[in-house]
Amino acid sequence: MIKLKSSHILLRALILEDLDFLELVENDEHFWYLSDTVQPFSRSVLKEYLQNAYKDIYEVKQMRLVIALHNKQPIGFIDLYDFDPKNKRAGLGILILKDYQAKGYGTEALELMLDYTFDVLDLHQIFASIIENNKNSLRLFKSFGFEEIGLKKDWRFNAGKFQSEYLLQKIMHVH
């Protein structure tokens, strides 16, 4: 049986009460380069997004879950994107607020999500794009068997300079 809960965190669907947290994260310019955002989102746009967040991954080809502590405190998001059920693959991204990084929450979230993607969604592979200087994220994904399969040079422009981005991939081998 699949679970979206570990000893310290749970992965849950977005709810309307997440509006303040969503606004905090989505309107933080430090994260904009990750999603190619160039301007802040209005509160009404984010509220509309939350009202449609229930839509099925097969319909919208993406899924965002809140990473929350057991006291319900949201600490980040974990996303599936570019969901392709025909080819059994999806992209995966994690964002955890700075105060909660390096505490094992990313490890727990990634483990839960990988179990979900392979056991429930029956995917064959997951890919991730990670900025080359994000050593912690690279180490995390590699610890779960993701392999570097390419480097996109000067891929993202952030803070006045270009950054290269690694493409990582994990293929679930069927026995």
C-alpha positions in Angstrom: 0.0 0.0 0.0 1.3 3.4 -1.0 1.6 6.1 1.6 2.5 9.7 1.3 3.6 10.1 4.9 6.9 9.4 6.6 8.2 9.8 10.1 8.6 13.6 9.8 6.6 14.8 6.8 3.6 14.2 4.7 2.8 15.0 1.1 -0.6 16.4 0.6 -2.8 18.0 -2.0 -3.0 21.8 -2.1 -5.9 23.4 -0.2 -7.3 26.9 -0.2 -5.6 27.5 3.2 -2.2 27.2 1.4 -2.8 30.5 -0.3 -0.5 32.5 1.9 2.3 29.9 1.6 1.8 29.6 -2.2 2.0 33.4 -2.4 5.2 33.5 -0.3 6.9 30.9 -2.5 5.7 31.9 -5.9 6.4 35.6 -5.4 9.9 35.1 -4.0 12.2 36.4 -6.8 15.0 34.0 -5.6 12.9 31.1 -7.0 11.7 32.6 -10.2 14.6 31.3 -12.3 13.5 27.8 -11.5 10.1 28.2 -13.2 11.1 31.0 -15.7 8.8 33.4 -13.9 9.4 37.1 -14.6 6.8 38.8 -12.6 4.8 38.3 -9.4 1.5 36.5 -9.3 -1.6 38.3 -8.0 -3.3 36.8 -5.0 -6.5 36.2 -7.2 -4.5 34.3 -9.8 -3.0 32.1 -7.1 -6.4 31.6 -5.5 -7.8 30.5 -8.9 -4.8 28.1 -9.3 -5.6 26.6 -5.9 -9.3 26.2 -6.9 -8.2 24.1 -9.9 -5.4 22.2 -8.2 -7.8 19.2 -7.7 -7.6 18.4 -11.4 -6.2 15.0 -12.3 -2.6 14.5 -13.4 -3.8 12.7 -16.5 -5.8 15.8 -17.5 -3.3 18.6 -16.7 0.0 16.7 -17.1 1.3 17.9 -13.8 0.8 17.6 -10.0 2.0 19.7 -7.1 1.9 18.4 -3.6 2.7 20.3 -0.4 5.5 19.0 1.7 4.3 19.5 5.3 5.4 18.7 8.8 3.1 16.5 10.8 1.9 19.7 12.6 0.6 20.7 9.2 3.2 23.4 8.7 4.0 23.6 5.0 7.7 23.7 4.3 7.9 23.2 0.5 6.5 21.7 -2.7 7.2 18.6 -4.7 6.1 18.7 -8.3 5.6 16.3 -11.2 5.6 18.0 -14.5 5.7 17.1 -18.2 3.7 14.0 -17.2 3.7 11.6 -20.2 1.6 8.5 -19.5 2.1 7.1 -23.0 5.9 7.0 -22.5 5.6 6.4 -18.8 7.8 9.4 -17.6 7.6 12.7 -15.8 9.8 15.4 -14.5 10.2 15.9 -10.8 11.2 19.0 -8.8 11.5 19.8 -5.1 11.5 23.1 -3.4 12.0 23.3 0.4 12.2 26.6 2.2 15.7 27.5 3.4 15.0 27.2 7.1 14.0 23.5 6.6 16.8 22.4 4.2 19.5 19.9 5.3 17.2 18.3 7.8 16.3 15.2 5.8 12.9 16.4 4.7 14.0 16.4 1.0 15.2 12.8 1.3 11.8 11.8 2.8 9.8 13.7 0.2 11.8 12.3 -2.7 11.4 8.7 -1.4 7.7 9.1 -0.9 7.2 10.6 -4.4 9.4 8.0 -6.1 7.3 5.2 -4.5 4.2 7.0 -5.7 5.4 7.5 -9.3 6.6 4.0 -9.8 4.0 2.1 -7.8 0.8 4.1 -8.4 1.4 6.0 -11.6 3.4 3.0 -13.0 6.0 5.2 -14.6 9.2 3.8 -16.1 11.4 6.9 -15.6 11.7 10.2 -13.8 13.9 13.0 -14.8 15.1 16.2 -13.1 16.8 19.4 -14.1 19.2 20.8 -11.5 21.4 23.9 -11.6 25.1 22.8 -11.6 25.9 24.7 -8.4 23.0 23.2 -6.4 25.3 20.5 -4.9 22.8 19.5 -2.2 20.1 18.8 -4.7 22.5 16.9 -7.0 23.7 14.8 -4.1 20.1 14.1 -3.0 18.9 12.9 -6.4 22.1 10.9 -7.0 21.6 9.1 -3.7 18.4 7.8 -5.1 20.0 6.4 -8.2 19.5 9.3 -10.6 22.3 9.5 -13.2 23.6 12.6 -14.9 22.7 12.2 -18.6 23.6 15.7 -19.9 24.6 19.2 -19.1 22.7 22.1 -20.7 25.3 24.8 -20.9 24.4 28.4 -20.0 20.8 27.2 -19.7 19.4 29.6 -17.1 20.1 33.3 -16.7 20.0 34.2 -13.0 21.5 37.0 -10.9 23.2 38.5 -13.9 24.9 35.4 -15.2 24.3 32.2 -17.0 24.1 28.9 -15.2 24.4 25.4 -16.6 21.8 22.8 -15.7 22.3 19.0 -15.3 19.7 16.7 -16.6 19.3 13.6 -14.4 17.3 10.5 -15.0 16.2 7.5 -13.0 14.9 4.5 -14.8 12.9 1.9 -12.9 14.2 -1.5 -14.0 11.5 -4.1 -14.2 12.5 -7.5 -12.9 
